[in-house]
Amino acid sequence: MREESNAIKHMSFILMFVFLFCSVSLFFAGKGPSIKFNKDSIDFGKVKQGKVLEHVFTFTNEGDSTLTIKRVRQSCGCTAVLLKNKEISPGETGEVKVTFNTRGYANKVSKYIYIDSNDPGQPSTRLTVSALIEVPPQPRITLDRYSQDLGLFLEDEEVRAKAKIKNVGELELRVSCSHKDAVFFSS
């Protein structure tokens, strides 16, 4: 019984020593690079369609070794990203310039930029650029069908097809036919 008690005490002492050693090792070990953005999103609010929006995201390497930006990705081609420096020393800051072209977009839009780095705690960071895009009044065309099966026809054979064109926009829609034999009827 006494041997079991001594063995348990001995085992407890060893486990406590190992735990203490690991804790001290982790405390004194370097934490590596650490990326910290001042802001990870920007909302431009209401903007007119076609405006090009720009913002510079700044970040700091709060770690104790060099931060390396491995890759920068964006969610679509309407967003351009420019990285000032690929390697950032401890305590230094870096910049990511984001340009978003709102042409062709309407209503609330959010675009994302992904920053991949060697930060072991946060290997990928997502930045967000958003805006409420106001579209000016314009004509908007709708068709009752967007394709027509004309079947098989010969070279000199006359071909006929009907399509209904409708304007669902706020301004007048003007339609013209450019083919020499095309006929256009307005109702």
Salt bridges, closest charged atoms under 4 A:
ASP43 OD2 - LYS108 NZ 3.01
GLU54 OE1 - LYS97 NZ 3.77
ASP116 OD2 - ARG71 NE 3.32
ASP116 OD2 - ARG73 NE 3.39
ASP144 OD2 - ARG145 NH2 3.75
GLU158 OE2 - ARG160 NE 2.63
GLU172 OE1 - ARG174 NH2 3.71
